[in-house]
Amino acid sequence: MPASPPPSPHKKLEHDHSRDAIARRLTEGPKVSYLRDWIYGGIDGAVTTFAIVAGAIGAGLPASVVLILGFANLLADGFSMAAANYAGSKAEGEDYQRLRRVEERHIQLAPEGEREEIRQIFAAKGYEGAELEQMVSLITSRREVWIETMLTGEYGVSDGHRQPMAAALATFVAFVMCGLVPLLPFLIGSAGYPIANPGLVTTGLTALTFFGIGSLKSRWSMRGWLSSGNETLAIGMSAAGIAWAVGALLHGVFGIS
């Protein structure tokens, strides 16, 4: 197999590889990311609020009812999602601590068995013979490294240092910010500046929000912004379409108005 070509010297690297920069970066430790909380909250905020607005429009409800239902969802569902994210993030941290205590106890009570687990973990990665034994000896000579290696290799978990409150806050803020977009045309109308077709305007604004969220998250993935934006747009508009169809059906069958 031909060797891979060396990286182009003109291609910009993601971070500095000087000795001092590496030491500083490793000393600071990995940065905690709440990206998924922002994306999750933003998409769900826009989807659920727009779904309610679309359903209300489909049922022929007045603008005042659209605003009441929209804001009730915005605050109640936003808080519910934030609380659920807080509980979930806290549970993840507690589970990590539980598994850590399990490994600490096993290393103390059955060290040879734990060394064999390290041996098999790295044998599965392709190490063998003297090289494998040296790897096992090095890792098990440092208790903290031993524990962290077991947590990653056996359980597939690591301490990401995520703060439950920060995760919950990110979800709530993103939910409210993006969920407010579908209500803007109706808010403007209630302030004395009526919009001829608020349903059409809110659909356009919300579609832009979906596409914007998807395009933005492509910065942290290998996908292009257009593909990521279109995927999120399709997901959001599909949910809204279902809500509008249900609202229109109920309006036609039961005469809800």
HELIX and SHEET records of a PDB file:
HELIX    1   1 ARG A   19  GLU A   28  1                                  10    
HELIX    2   2 LEU A   35  GLY A   58  1                                  24    
HELIX    3   3 ALA A   63  LEU A  109  1                                  47    
HELIX    4   4 PRO A  111  ALA A  123  1                                  13    
HELIX    5   5 GLY A  129  THR A  140  1                                  12    
HELIX    6   6 ARG A  143  MET A  150  1                                   8    
HELIX    7   7 LEU A  151  TYR A  155  3                                   5    
HELIX    8   8 PRO A  164  LEU A  180  1                                  17    
HELIX    9   9 VAL A  181  LEU A  183  5                                   3    
HELIX   10  10 LEU A  184  SER A  190  1                                   7    
HELIX   11  11 PRO A  198  LYS A  217  1                                  20    
HELIX   12  12 SER A  218  TRP A  220  5                                   3    
HELIX   13  13 TRP A  225  PHE A  254  1                                  30    
END                                                                             
